[in-house]
Amino acid sequence: MGATGRPAAKVRLAVAGAGLIGLRHIEEIQRSRGAELAAIVDVAPKAADTAREAGVPLYASLGQLFAQGRPDGVILATPNQMHVDQGLECIAAGVPVLIEKPVAHTLAEGVRLCDASERAGAKVLVGHHRRHSPILHKAVEIVRSGVLGPLVGVMGSAVFYKPDAEGYYDGANAWRRRPGGGPILLNMIHEVGNLRAMVGEIVAVQAFASNAIRGFEVEDTVAINLRFANGALGTFLLSDTAACPKSWEQTSQENKAYASYDEDAYTIVGTRGSLGVPTMRLALYERDADRSWFKPFTTRTEPLARADPLANQIEHFAAVIRGEAQPLVTCRDGLANLRVTDAIVEAARTGHAVATA
Protein backbone atom coordinates (compact mmCIF):
# COMPACT_ATOMS: atom_id res chain seq x y z
CA MET A 1 0.00 0.00 0.00
CA GLY A 2 1.18 3.52 -0.67
CA ALA A 3 1.37 6.36 1.82
CA THR A 4 -2.23 7.34 0.95
CA GLY A 5 -3.52 3.87 1.82
CA ARG A 6 -4.10 3.06 -1.85
CA PRO A 7 -2.18 0.22 -3.57
CA ALA A 8 1.23 1.41 -4.76
CA ALA A 9 1.68 1.71 -8.53
CA LYS A 10 3.49 -1.22 -10.07
CA VAL A 11 7.13 -0.57 -10.93
CA ARG A 12 8.13 -1.28 -14.53
CA LEU A 13 10.98 -3.79 -14.77
CA ALA A 14 13.11 -4.75 -17.75
CA VAL A 15 14.90 -8.10 -17.84
CA ALA A 16 18.26 -8.28 -19.60
CA GLY A 17 18.98 -11.85 -20.61
CA ALA A 18 16.12 -14.19 -21.50
CA GLY A 19 17.89 -17.45 -20.65
CA LEU A 20 16.86 -19.92 -17.96
CA ILE A 21 17.10 -17.59 -14.97
CA GLY A 22 15.86 -14.62 -17.00
CA LEU A 23 12.72 -16.56 -17.91
CA ARG A 24 12.14 -17.35 -14.24
CA HIS A 25 12.37 -13.63 -13.42
CA ILE A 26 9.93 -12.86 -16.23
CA GLU A 27 7.48 -15.43 -14.86
CA GLU A 28 7.66 -13.97 -11.36
CA ILE A 29 7.27 -10.39 -12.60
CA GLN A 30 4.14 -11.44 -14.50
CA ARG A 31 2.72 -12.88 -11.26
CA SER A 32 3.87 -9.95 -9.12
CA ARG A 33 1.68 -7.65 -7.06
CA GLY A 34 4.23 -4.83 -7.14
CA ALA A 35 5.89 -5.05 -10.55
CA GLU A 36 5.11 -5.44 -14.22
CA LEU A 37 7.28 -6.43 -17.17
CA ALA A 38 8.27 -3.41 -19.28
CA ALA A 39 10.82 -4.83 -21.73
CA ILE A 40 13.33 -7.55 -22.53
CA VAL A 41 16.93 -6.90 -23.55
CA ASP A 42 18.57 -9.71 -25.52
CA VAL A 43 20.04 -10.34 -28.97
CA ALA A 44 19.31 -14.09 -29.05
CA PRO A 45 16.74 -15.07 -31.74
CA LYS A 46 14.52 -16.85 -29.18
CA ALA A 47 14.19 -13.61 -27.19
CA ALA A 48 11.95 -12.16 -29.91
CA ASP A 49 9.45 -14.97 -29.32
CA THR A 50 9.62 -14.43 -25.56
CA ALA A 51 9.00 -10.68 -25.92
CA ARG A 52 6.13 -11.23 -28.35
CA GLU A 53 4.45 -13.75 -26.05
CA ALA A 54 4.87 -11.36 -23.09
CA GLY A 55 3.57 -8.41 -25.10
CA VAL A 56 6.59 -6.18 -24.40
CA PRO A 57 9.22 -4.53 -26.60
CA LEU A 58 12.58 -6.16 -27.25
CA TYR A 59 15.80 -4.15 -27.20
CA ALA A 60 19.26 -5.15 -28.38
CA SER A 61 21.13 -3.29 -25.64
CA LEU A 62 20.69 -1.43 -22.39
CA GLY A 63 21.67 1.77 -24.17
CA GLN A 64 18.79 1.33 -26.59
CA LEU A 65 16.43 0.52 -23.71
CA PHE A 66 17.37 3.64 -21.76
CA ALA A 67 17.06 5.84 -24.83
CA GLN A 68 13.67 4.54 -25.99
CA GLY A 69 11.83 2.88 -23.10
CA ARG A 70 13.40 3.78 -19.77
CA PRO A 71 12.10 1.40 -17.04
CA ASP A 72 11.94 1.88 -13.27
CA GLY A 73 14.45 -0.94 -12.76
CA VAL A 74 16.50 -3.57 -14.56
CA ILE A 75 17.22 -7.21 -13.73
CA LEU A 76 20.54 -8.41 -15.13
CA ALA A 77 20.27 -12.13 -15.89
CA THR A 78 23.08 -12.06 -18.41
CA PRO A 79 26.35 -14.10 -18.41
CA ASN A 80 28.62 -13.44 -15.43
CA GLN A 81 31.25 -11.62 -17.50
CA MET A 82 28.68 -8.98 -18.45
CA HIS A 83 27.44 -8.18 -14.94
CA VAL A 84 29.91 -5.42 -14.08
CA ASP A 85 29.81 -3.48 -17.36
CA GLN A 86 26.03 -3.67 -17.54
CA GLY A 87 25.70 -2.85 -13.84
CA LEU A 88 27.84 0.24 -14.37
CA GLU A 89 25.65 1.20 -17.33
CA CYS A 90 22.56 1.05 -15.12
CA ILE A 91 24.28 3.06 -12.40
CA ALA A 92 25.34 5.74 -14.90
CA ALA A 93 21.76 5.94 -16.17
CA GLY A 94 20.39 6.26 -12.63
CA VAL A 95 18.30 3.11 -12.99
CA PRO A 96 18.02 0.69 -10.00
CA VAL A 97 19.43 -2.73 -10.81
CA LEU A 98 19.14 -6.30 -9.55
CA ILE A 99 22.30 -8.16 -10.59
CA GLU A 100 22.14 -11.94 -10.66
CA LYS A 101 24.78 -13.76 -8.66
CA PRO A 102 27.73 -13.73 -8.80
CA VAL A 103 27.91 -9.96 -8.64
CA ALA A 104 31.06 -10.07 -10.80
CA HIS A 105 33.31 -12.56 -12.56
CA THR A 106 36.37 -11.44 -10.58
CA LEU A 107 36.91 -9.84 -7.18
CA ALA A 108 38.66 -6.82 -8.69
CA GLU A 109 35.74 -6.16 -11.01
CA GLY A 110 33.32 -6.60 -8.11
CA VAL A 111 35.20 -3.97 -6.11
CA ARG A 112 35.02 -1.60 -9.10
CA LEU A 113 31.26 -2.08 -9.34
CA CYS A 114 30.64 -1.63 -5.61
CA ASP A 115 32.81 1.48 -5.44
CA ALA A 116 30.93 3.02 -8.35
CA SER A 117 27.52 2.19 -6.87
CA GLU A 118 28.44 3.73 -3.53
CA ARG A 119 29.80 6.89 -5.12
CA ALA A 120 26.57 7.29 -7.06
CA GLY A 121 24.28 6.32 -4.17
CA ALA A 122 22.75 3.79 -6.56
CA LYS A 123 20.09 1.23 -5.71
CA VAL A 124 21.84 -2.10 -6.33
CA LEU A 125 20.48 -5.48 -5.23
CA VAL A 126 22.37 -8.75 -5.81
CA GLY A 127 20.33 -11.81 -6.73
CA HIS A 128 21.20 -14.21 -3.92
CA HIS A 129 17.56 -15.22 -3.86
CA ARG A 130 17.80 -17.57 -0.87
CA ARG A 131 18.18 -14.52 1.38
CA HIS A 132 14.49 -13.92 0.62
CA SER A 133 13.52 -17.43 1.75
CA PRO A 134 11.20 -17.70 4.78
CA ILE A 135 13.20 -20.80 5.75
CA LEU A 136 16.42 -18.82 5.97
CA HIS A 137 14.68 -15.95 7.76
CA LYS A 138 13.31 -18.39 10.35
CA ALA A 139 16.71 -20.00 10.90
CA VAL A 140 18.33 -16.59 11.39
CA GLU A 141 15.57 -15.61 13.82
CA ILE A 142 16.07 -18.75 15.92
CA VAL A 143 19.85 -18.41 16.03
CA ARG A 144 19.65 -14.72 16.99
CA SER A 145 17.14 -15.47 19.73
CA GLY A 146 19.98 -17.08 21.69
CA VAL A 147 18.08 -20.31 22.34
CA LEU A 148 21.04 -22.35 21.03
CA GLY A 149 23.50 -20.56 23.31
CA PRO A 150 26.86 -19.32 22.00
CA LEU A 151 27.48 -20.89 18.61
CA VAL A 152 29.96 -23.77 18.45
CA GLY A 153 29.73 -24.69 14.80
CA VAL A 154 27.77 -25.82 11.76
CA MET A 155 27.67 -28.99 9.69
CA GLY A 156 26.41 -28.43 6.16
CA SER A 157 26.09 -30.22 2.86
CA ALA A 158 25.12 -29.68 -0.74
CA VAL A 159 25.34 -33.21 -2.13
CA PHE A 160 23.31 -34.15 -5.21
CA TYR A 161 23.68 -35.92 -8.53
CA LYS A 162 23.72 -33.79 -11.66
CA PRO A 163 22.50 -35.73 -14.70
CA ASP A 164 24.93 -37.52 -17.00
CA ALA A 165 22.33 -37.58 -19.78
CA GLU A 166 20.59 -34.79 -21.68
CA GLY A 167 23.85 -33.19 -22.79
CA TYR A 168 24.47 -31.63 -19.39
CA TYR A 169 28.26 -31.99 -19.78
CA ASP A 170 28.53 -32.23 -23.56
CA GLY A 171 28.29 -30.05 -26.65
CA ALA A 172 27.51 -26.45 -25.77
CA ASN A 173 27.71 -27.42 -22.08
CA ALA A 174 31.23 -28.84 -22.25
CA TRP A 175 32.39 -25.82 -20.22
CA ARG A 176 31.04 -27.67 -17.17
CA ARG A 177 33.93 -30.13 -17.55
CA ARG A 178 36.55 -27.40 -17.14
CA PRO A 179 37.73 -25.15 -14.25
CA GLY A 180 34.97 -22.72 -13.33
CA GLY A 181 32.23 -25.16 -14.30
CA GLY A 182 32.22 -27.23 -11.13
CA PRO A 183 30.16 -27.04 -7.95
CA ILE A 184 32.45 -24.56 -6.13
CA LEU A 185 31.67 -21.67 -8.46
CA LEU A 186 28.22 -22.81 -9.60
CA ASN A 187 26.70 -24.00 -6.32
CA MET A 188 28.82 -23.10 -3.30
CA ILE A 189 28.19 -19.37 -3.61
CA HIS A 190 24.55 -20.03 -2.59
CA GLU A 191 25.72 -21.95 0.48
CA VAL A 192 28.16 -19.22 1.45
CA GLY A 193 25.28 -16.74 1.50
CA ASN A 194 23.27 -19.08 3.74
CA LEU A 195 26.18 -19.68 6.10
CA ARG A 196 26.99 -15.99 6.46
CA ALA A 197 23.36 -15.20 7.23
CA MET A 198 22.85 -17.98 9.79
CA VAL A 199 26.24 -18.29 11.52
CA GLY A 200 28.24 -15.14 10.81
CA GLU A 201 31.12 -13.81 8.77
CA ILE A 202 33.59 -16.40 7.42
CA VAL A 203 37.19 -15.37 8.03
CA ALA A 204 39.17 -18.39 6.79
CA VAL A 205 38.69 -21.60 4.81
CA GLN A 206 40.48 -24.88 4.09
CA ALA A 207 39.49 -27.29 1.34
CA PHE A 208 40.28 -30.58 -0.37
CA ALA A 209 38.89 -31.17 -3.87
CA SER A 210 38.57 -34.34 -5.92
CA ASN A 211 37.61 -35.21 -9.49
CA ALA A 212 37.90 -38.96 -8.93
CA ILE A 213 34.33 -39.87 -9.93
CA ARG A 214 33.85 -38.14 -13.28
CA GLY A 215 37.50 -37.53 -14.10
CA PHE A 216 36.84 -34.08 -15.57
CA GLU A 217 39.37 -31.24 -15.31
CA VAL A 218 37.10 -29.58 -12.75
CA GLU A 219 36.26 -30.80 -9.25
CA ASP A 220 33.20 -32.90 -8.55
CA THR A 221 33.57 -33.18 -4.75
CA VAL A 222 34.96 -30.79 -2.14
CA ALA A 223 35.41 -31.05 1.63
CA ILE A 224 35.56 -27.59 3.24
CA ASN A 225 36.47 -26.32 6.70
CA LEU A 226 35.29 -22.88 7.80
CA ARG A 227 36.30 -20.46 10.55
CA PHE A 228 33.79 -17.78 11.54
CA ALA A 229 34.54 -14.39 13.09
CA ASN A 230 32.55 -15.32 16.22
CA GLY A 231 34.81 -18.33 16.90
CA ALA A 232 32.45 -20.98 15.52
CA LEU A 233 33.83 -23.61 13.15
CA GLY A 234 32.15 -25.38 10.27
CA THR A 235 32.42 -28.35 7.96
CA PHE A 236 30.78 -28.57 4.56
CA LEU A 237 30.60 -31.39 2.00
CA LEU A 238 29.91 -30.34 -1.57
CA SER A 239 29.43 -32.75 -4.45
CA ASP A 240 27.51 -32.86 -7.72
CA THR A 241 28.08 -36.59 -8.16
CA ALA A 242 26.62 -37.86 -4.88
CA ALA A 243 23.40 -39.85 -4.68
CA CYS A 244 22.17 -38.15 -1.52
CA PRO A 245 19.21 -35.89 -0.65
CA LYS A 246 21.03 -33.58 1.79
CA SER A 247 20.98 -30.37 -0.22
CA TRP A 248 18.91 -27.19 -0.04
CA GLU A 249 17.16 -27.89 -3.32
CA GLN A 250 16.09 -31.38 -2.22
CA THR A 251 14.96 -30.38 1.28
CA SER A 252 13.55 -26.83 1.11
CA GLN A 253 10.53 -27.59 -1.13
CA GLU A 254 11.05 -24.16 -2.70
CA ASN A 255 11.68 -25.37 -6.26
CA LYS A 256 9.13 -27.95 -7.35
CA ALA A 257 11.46 -29.20 -10.10
CA TYR A 258 13.32 -31.21 -7.42
CA ALA A 259 12.11 -34.24 -5.49
CA SER A 260 11.74 -33.38 -1.80
CA TYR A 261 12.95 -35.24 1.30
CA ASP A 262 12.53 -34.83 5.06
CA GLU A 263 16.22 -34.18 5.60
CA ASP A 264 18.43 -31.32 6.75
CA ALA A 265 21.07 -29.51 4.72
CA TYR A 266 22.49 -27.78 7.83
CA THR A 267 22.81 -28.47 11.54
CA ILE A 268 23.70 -25.39 13.57
CA VAL A 269 25.16 -26.22 16.98
CA GLY A 270 25.40 -24.12 20.12
CA THR A 271 26.24 -24.81 23.77
CA ARG A 272 22.56 -25.30 24.71
CA GLY A 273 21.09 -26.91 21.64
CA SER A 274 21.05 -27.48 17.90
CA LEU A 275 18.86 -26.52 14.96
CA GLY A 276 18.27 -28.52 11.78
CA VAL A 277 17.65 -26.49 8.63
CA PRO A 278 15.29 -26.59 6.81
CA THR A 279 13.25 -28.94 9.01
CA MET A 280 13.48 -26.45 11.93
CA ARG A 281 13.93 -29.33 14.38
CA LEU A 282 15.33 -28.13 17.69
CA ALA A 283 17.12 -30.25 20.28
CA LEU A 284 17.64 -28.26 23.49
CA TYR A 285 18.78 -28.50 27.07
CA GLU A 286 16.10 -26.44 28.83
CA ARG A 287 18.27 -25.91 31.93
CA ASP A 288 22.02 -25.46 32.25
CA ALA A 289 22.01 -28.15 34.95
CA ASP A 290 20.80 -30.68 32.34
CA ARG A 291 23.68 -30.14 29.93
CA SER A 292 25.31 -33.55 29.69
CA TRP A 293 25.45 -36.23 27.03
CA PHE A 294 23.82 -38.51 29.60
CA LYS A 295 20.73 -36.25 29.75
CA PRO A 296 17.91 -36.21 27.16
CA PHE A 297 17.17 -33.21 24.99
CA THR A 298 13.84 -31.48 24.80
CA THR A 299 12.88 -31.60 21.14
CA ARG A 300 10.39 -29.65 19.06
CA THR A 301 9.86 -28.46 15.51
CA GLU A 302 9.33 -24.75 14.90
CA PRO A 303 6.43 -23.88 12.57
CA LEU A 304 7.35 -22.61 9.13
CA ALA A 305 5.46 -20.92 6.30
CA ARG A 306 7.04 -21.50 2.91
CA ALA A 307 7.08 -19.10 -0.05
CA ASP A 308 9.01 -18.84 -3.30
CA PRO A 309 12.12 -16.74 -2.61
CA LEU A 310 12.35 -15.61 -6.25
CA ALA A 311 8.85 -14.17 -5.96
CA ASN A 312 9.76 -12.50 -2.66
CA GLN A 313 12.89 -11.06 -4.27
CA ILE A 314 10.84 -9.36 -7.01
CA GLU A 315 8.54 -7.77 -4.42
CA HIS A 316 11.58 -6.64 -2.41
CA PHE A 317 13.21 -5.11 -5.50
CA ALA A 318 10.00 -3.21 -6.21
CA ALA A 319 10.00 -1.91 -2.62
CA VAL A 320 13.65 -0.84 -2.97
CA ILE A 321 12.83 1.06 -6.15
CA ARG A 322 9.91 2.83 -4.44
CA GLY A 323 12.17 3.78 -1.53
CA GLU A 324 10.27 1.61 0.95
CA ALA A 325 13.18 -0.74 1.74
CA GLN A 326 16.95 -0.97 1.65
CA PRO A 327 18.55 -3.80 -0.38
CA LEU A 328 18.63 -7.01 1.66
CA VAL A 329 21.64 -8.22 -0.35
CA THR A 330 23.85 -5.24 -1.15
CA CYS A 331 26.68 -5.07 -3.65
CA ARG A 332 29.13 -5.54 -0.75
CA ASP A 333 27.22 -8.63 0.43
CA GLY A 334 27.48 -10.12 -3.04
CA LEU A 335 31.18 -9.29 -3.09
CA ALA A 336 31.68 -10.95 0.32
CA ASN A 337 30.06 -14.16 -0.96
CA LEU A 338 32.30 -14.11 -4.03
CA ARG A 339 35.38 -13.52 -1.87
CA VAL A 340 34.68 -16.62 0.24
CA THR A 341 34.03 -18.74 -2.85
CA ASP A 342 37.29 -17.56 -4.41
CA ALA A 343 39.10 -18.43 -1.17
CA ILE A 344 37.70 -21.99 -1.32
CA VAL A 345 39.01 -22.35 -4.89
CA GLU A 346 42.43 -21.12 -3.76
CA ALA A 347 42.48 -23.36 -0.67
CA ALA A 348 41.62 -26.42 -2.76
CA ARG A 349 44.30 -25.53 -5.30
CA THR A 350 47.10 -24.91 -2.78
CA GLY A 351 46.17 -27.15 0.15
CA HIS A 352 46.63 -24.15 2.46
CA ALA A 353 44.23 -22.28 4.74
CA VAL A 354 43.14 -19.04 3.06
CA ALA A 355 41.96 -15.93 4.93
CA THR A 356 38.97 -14.11 3.46
CA ALA A 357 39.55 -10.70 5.06
C-alpha positions as CSV (number, residue, x, y, z in Angstrom):
1,M,0.0,0.0,0.0
2,G,1.2,3.5,-0.7
3,A,1.4,6.4,1.8
4,T,-2.2,7.3,1.0
5,G,-3.5,3.9,1.8
6,R,-4.1,3.1,-1.8
7,P,-2.2,0.2,-3.6
8,A,1.2,1.4,-4.8
9,A,1.7,1.7,-8.5
10,K,3.5,-1.2,-10.1
11,V,7.1,-0.6,-10.9
12,R,8.1,-1.3,-14.5
13,L,11.0,-3.8,-14.8
14,A,13.1,-4.8,-17.8
15,V,14.9,-8.1,-17.8
16,A,18.3,-8.3,-19.6
17,G,19.0,-11.9,-20.6
18,A,16.1,-14.2,-21.5
19,G,17.9,-17.4,-20.7
20,L,16.9,-19.9,-18.0
21,I,17.1,-17.6,-15.0
22,G,15.9,-14.6,-17.0
23,L,12.7,-16.6,-17.9
24,R,12.1,-17.3,-14.2
25,H,12.4,-13.6,-13.4
26,I,9.9,-12.9,-16.2
27,E,7.5,-15.4,-14.9
28,E,7.7,-14.0,-11.4
29,I,7.3,-10.4,-12.6
30,Q,4.1,-11.4,-14.5
31,R,2.7,-12.9,-11.3
32,S,3.9,-10.0,-9.1
33,R,1.7,-7.7,-7.1
34,G,4.2,-4.8,-7.1
35,A,5.9,-5.0,-10.5
36,E,5.1,-5.4,-14.2
37,L,7.3,-6.4,-17.2
38,A,8.3,-3.4,-19.3
39,A,10.8,-4.8,-21.7
40,I,13.3,-7.5,-22.5
41,V,16.9,-6.9,-23.5
42,D,18.6,-9.7,-25.5
43,V,20.0,-10.3,-29.0
44,A,19.3,-14.1,-29.1
45,P,16.7,-15.1,-31.7
46,K,14.5,-16.8,-29.2
47,A,14.2,-13.6,-27.2
48,A,12.0,-12.2,-29.9
49,D,9.5,-15.0,-29.3
50,T,9.6,-14.4,-25.6
51,A,9.0,-10.7,-25.9
52,R,6.1,-11.2,-28.4
53,E,4.5,-13.8,-26.0
54,A,4.9,-11.4,-23.1
55,G,3.6,-8.4,-25.1
56,V,6.6,-6.2,-24.4
57,P,9.2,-4.5,-26.6
58,L,12.6,-6.2,-27.2
59,Y,15.8,-4.1,-27.2
60,A,19.3,-5.1,-28.4
61,S,21.1,-3.3,-25.6
62,L,20.7,-1.4,-22.4
63,G,21.7,1.8,-24.2
64,Q,18.8,1.3,-26.6
65,L,16.4,0.5,-23.7
66,F,17.4,3.6,-21.8
67,A,17.1,5.8,-24.8
68,Q,13.7,4.5,-26.0
69,G,11.8,2.9,-23.1
70,R,13.4,3.8,-19.8
71,P,12.1,1.4,-17.0
72,D,11.9,1.9,-13.3
73,G,14.4,-0.9,-12.8
74,V,16.5,-3.6,-14.6
75,I,17.2,-7.2,-13.7
76,L,20.5,-8.4,-15.1
77,A,20.3,-12.1,-15.9
78,T,23.1,-12.1,-18.4
79,P,26.4,-14.1,-18.4
80,N,28.6,-13.4,-15.4
81,Q,31.2,-11.6,-17.5
82,M,28.7,-9.0,-18.5
83,H,27.4,-8.2,-14.9
84,V,29.9,-5.4,-14.1
85,D,29.8,-3.5,-17.4
86,Q,26.0,-3.7,-17.5
87,G,25.7,-2.8,-13.8
88,L,27.8,0.2,-14.4
89,E,25.6,1.2,-17.3
90,C,22.6,1.1,-15.1
91,I,24.3,3.1,-12.4
92,A,25.3,5.7,-14.9
93,A,21.8,5.9,-16.2
94,G,20.4,6.3,-12.6
95,V,18.3,3.1,-13.0
96,P,18.0,0.7,-10.0
97,V,19.4,-2.7,-10.8
98,L,19.1,-6.3,-9.5
99,I,22.3,-8.2,-10.6
100,E,22.1,-11.9,-10.7
101,K,24.8,-13.8,-8.7
102,P,27.7,-13.7,-8.8
103,V,27.9,-10.0,-8.6
104,A,31.1,-10.1,-10.8
105,H,33.3,-12.6,-12.6
106,T,36.4,-11.4,-10.6
107,L,36.9,-9.8,-7.2
108,A,38.7,-6.8,-8.7
109,E,35.7,-6.2,-11.0
110,G,33.3,-6.6,-8.1
111,V,35.2,-4.0,-6.1
112,R,35.0,-1.6,-9.1
113,L,31.3,-2.1,-9.3
114,C,30.6,-1.6,-5.6
115,D,32.8,1.5,-5.4
116,A,30.9,3.0,-8.4
117,S,27.5,2.2,-6.9
118,E,28.4,3.7,-3.5
119,R,29.8,6.9,-5.1
120,A,26.6,7.3,-7.1
121,G,24.3,6.3,-4.2
122,A,22.8,3.8,-6.6
123,K,20.1,1.2,-5.7
124,V,21.8,-2.1,-6.3
125,L,20.5,-5.5,-5.2
126,V,22.4,-8.7,-5.8
127,G,20.3,-11.8,-6.7
128,H,21.2,-14.2,-3.9
129,H,17.6,-15.2,-3.9
130,R,17.8,-17.6,-0.9
131,R,18.2,-14.5,1.4
132,H,14.5,-13.9,0.6
133,S,13.5,-17.4,1.7
134,P,11.2,-17.7,4.8
135,I,13.2,-20.8,5.7
136,L,16.4,-18.8,6.0
137,H,14.7,-16.0,7.8
138,K,13.3,-18.4,10.3
139,A,16.7,-20.0,10.9
140,V,18.3,-16.6,11.4
141,E,15.6,-15.6,13.8
142,I,16.1,-18.8,15.9
143,V,19.8,-18.4,16.0
144,R,19.6,-14.7,17.0
145,S,17.1,-15.5,19.7
146,G,20.0,-17.1,21.7
147,V,18.1,-20.3,22.3
148,L,21.0,-22.4,21.0
149,G,23.5,-20.6,23.3
150,P,26.9,-19.3,22.0
151,L,27.5,-20.9,18.6
152,V,30.0,-23.8,18.4
153,G,29.7,-24.7,14.8
154,V,27.8,-25.8,11.8
155,M,27.7,-29.0,9.7
156,G,26.4,-28.4,6.2
157,S,26.1,-30.2,2.9
158,A,25.1,-29.7,-0.7
159,V,25.3,-33.2,-2.1
160,F,23.3,-34.1,-5.2
161,Y,23.7,-35.9,-8.5
162,K,23.7,-33.8,-11.7
163,P,22.5,-35.7,-14.7
164,D,24.9,-37.5,-17.0
165,A,22.3,-37.6,-19.8
166,E,20.6,-34.8,-21.7
167,G,23.9,-33.2,-22.8
168,Y,24.5,-31.6,-19.4
169,Y,28.3,-32.0,-19.8
170,D,28.5,-32.2,-23.6
171,G,28.3,-30.1,-26.6
172,A,27.5,-26.5,-25.8
173,N,27.7,-27.4,-22.1
174,A,31.2,-28.8,-22.2
175,W,32.4,-25.8,-20.2
176,R,31.0,-27.7,-17.2
177,R,33.9,-30.1,-17.5
178,R,36.5,-27.4,-17.1
179,P,37.7,-25.2,-14.3
180,G,35.0,-22.7,-13.3
181,G,32.2,-25.2,-14.3
182,G,32.2,-27.2,-11.1
183,P,30.2,-27.0,-7.9
184,I,32.4,-24.6,-6.1
185,L,31.7,-21.7,-8.5
186,L,28.2,-22.8,-9.6
187,N,26.7,-24.0,-6.3
188,M,28.8,-23.1,-3.3
189,I,28.2,-19.4,-3.6
190,H,24.6,-20.0,-2.6
191,E,25.7,-22.0,0.5
192,V,28.2,-19.2,1.4
193,G,25.3,-16.7,1.5
194,N,23.3,-19.1,3.7
195,L,26.2,-19.7,6.1
196,R,27.0,-16.0,6.5
197,A,23.4,-15.2,7.2
198,M,22.8,-18.0,9.8
199,V,26.2,-18.3,11.5
200,G,28.2,-15.1,10.8
201,E,31.1,-13.8,8.8
202,I,33.6,-16.4,7.4
203,V,37.2,-15.4,8.0
204,A,39.2,-18.4,6.8
205,V,38.7,-21.6,4.8
206,Q,40.5,-24.9,4.1
207,A,39.5,-27.3,1.3
208,F,40.3,-30.6,-0.4
209,A,38.9,-31.2,-3.9
210,S,38.6,-34.3,-5.9
211,N,37.6,-35.2,-9.5
212,A,37.9,-39.0,-8.9
213,I,34.3,-39.9,-9.9
214,R,33.8,-38.1,-13.3
215,G,37.5,-37.5,-14.1
216,F,36.8,-34.1,-15.6
217,E,39.4,-31.2,-15.3
218,V,37.1,-29.6,-12.8
219,E,36.3,-30.8,-9.2
220,D,33.2,-32.9,-8.5
221,T,33.6,-33.2,-4.8
222,V,35.0,-30.8,-2.1
223,A,35.4,-31.0,1.6
224,I,35.6,-27.6,3.2
225,N,36.5,-26.3,6.7
226,L,35.3,-22.9,7.8
227,R,36.3,-20.5,10.6
228,F,33.8,-17.8,11.5
229,A,34.5,-14.4,13.1
230,N,32.6,-15.3,16.2
231,G,34.8,-18.3,16.9
232,A,32.5,-21.0,15.5
233,L,33.8,-23.6,13.1
234,G,32.2,-25.4,10.3
235,T,32.4,-28.3,8.0
236,F,30.8,-28.6,4.6
237,L,30.6,-31.4,2.0
238,L,29.9,-30.3,-1.6
239,S,29.4,-32.7,-4.5
240,D,27.5,-32.9,-7.7
241,T,28.1,-36.6,-8.2
242,A,26.6,-37.9,-4.9
243,A,23.4,-39.9,-4.7
244,C,22.2,-38.1,-1.5
245,P,19.2,-35.9,-0.7
246,K,21.0,-33.6,1.8
247,S,21.0,-30.4,-0.2
248,W,18.9,-27.2,0.0
249,E,17.2,-27.9,-3.3
250,Q,16.1,-31.4,-2.2
251,T,15.0,-30.4,1.3
252,S,13.6,-26.8,1.1
253,Q,10.5,-27.6,-1.1
254,E,11.0,-24.2,-2.7
255,N,11.7,-25.4,-6.3
256,K,9.1,-27.9,-7.4
257,A,11.5,-29.2,-10.1
258,Y,13.3,-31.2,-7.4
259,A,12.1,-34.2,-5.5
260,S,11.7,-33.4,-1.8
261,Y,13.0,-35.2,1.3
262,D,12.5,-34.8,5.1
263,E,16.2,-34.2,5.6
264,D,18.4,-31.3,6.7
265,A,21.1,-29.5,4.7
266,Y,22.5,-27.8,7.8
267,T,22.8,-28.5,11.5
268,I,23.7,-25.4,13.6
269,V,25.2,-26.2,17.0
270,G,25.4,-24.1,20.1
271,T,26.2,-24.8,23.8
272,R,22.6,-25.3,24.7
273,G,21.1,-26.9,21.6
274,S,21.1,-27.5,17.9
275,L,18.9,-26.5,15.0
276,G,18.3,-28.5,11.8
277,V,17.7,-26.5,8.6
278,P,15.3,-26.6,6.8
279,T,13.3,-28.9,9.0
280,M,13.5,-26.5,11.9
281,R,13.9,-29.3,14.4
282,L,15.3,-28.1,17.7
283,A,17.1,-30.2,20.3
284,L,17.6,-28.3,23.5
285,Y,18.8,-28.5,27.1
286,E,16.1,-26.4,28.8
287,R,18.3,-25.9,31.9
288,D,22.0,-25.5,32.2
289,A,22.0,-28.1,34.9
290,D,20.8,-30.7,32.3
291,R,23.7,-30.1,29.9
292,S,25.3,-33.6,29.7
293,W,25.4,-36.2,27.0
294,F,23.8,-38.5,29.6
295,K,20.7,-36.2,29.7
296,P,17.9,-36.2,27.2
297,F,17.2,-33.2,25.0
298,T,13.8,-31.5,24.8
299,T,12.9,-31.6,21.1
300,R,10.4,-29.7,19.1
301,T,9.9,-28.5,15.5
302,E,9.3,-24.8,14.9
303,P,6.4,-23.9,12.6
304,L,7.4,-22.6,9.1
305,A,5.5,-20.9,6.3
306,R,7.0,-21.5,2.9
307,A,7.1,-19.1,0.0
308,D,9.0,-18.8,-3.3
309,P,12.1,-16.7,-2.6
310,L,12.3,-15.6,-6.2
311,A,8.8,-14.2,-6.0
312,N,9.8,-12.5,-2.7
313,Q,12.9,-11.1,-4.3
314,I,10.8,-9.4,-7.0
315,E,8.5,-7.8,-4.4
316,H,11.6,-6.6,-2.4
317,F,13.2,-5.1,-5.5
318,A,10.0,-3.2,-6.2
319,A,10.0,-1.9,-2.6
320,V,13.6,-0.8,-3.0
321,I,12.8,1.1,-6.2
322,R,9.9,2.8,-4.4
323,G,12.2,3.8,-1.5
324,E,10.3,1.6,1.0
325,A,13.2,-0.7,1.7
326,Q,17.0,-1.0,1.7
327,P,18.5,-3.8,-0.4
328,L,18.6,-7.0,1.7
329,V,21.6,-8.2,-0.4
330,T,23.9,-5.2,-1.2
331,C,26.7,-5.1,-3.7
332,R,29.1,-5.5,-0.8
333,D,27.2,-8.6,0.4
334,G,27.5,-10.1,-3.0
335,L,31.2,-9.3,-3.1
336,A,31.7,-10.9,0.3
337,N,30.1,-14.2,-1.0
338,L,32.3,-14.1,-4.0
339,R,35.4,-13.5,-1.9
340,V,34.7,-16.6,0.2
341,T,34.0,-18.7,-2.8
342,D,37.3,-17.6,-4.4
343,A,39.1,-18.4,-1.2
344,I,37.7,-22.0,-1.3
345,V,39.0,-22.4,-4.9
346,E,42.4,-21.1,-3.8
347,A,42.5,-23.4,-0.7
348,A,41.6,-26.4,-2.8
349,R,44.3,-25.5,-5.3
350,T,47.1,-24.9,-2.8
351,G,46.2,-27.1,0.2
352,H,46.6,-24.1,2.5
353,A,44.2,-22.3,4.7
354,V,43.1,-19.0,3.1
355,A,42.0,-15.9,4.9
356,T,39.0,-14.1,3.5
357,A,39.6,-10.7,5.1
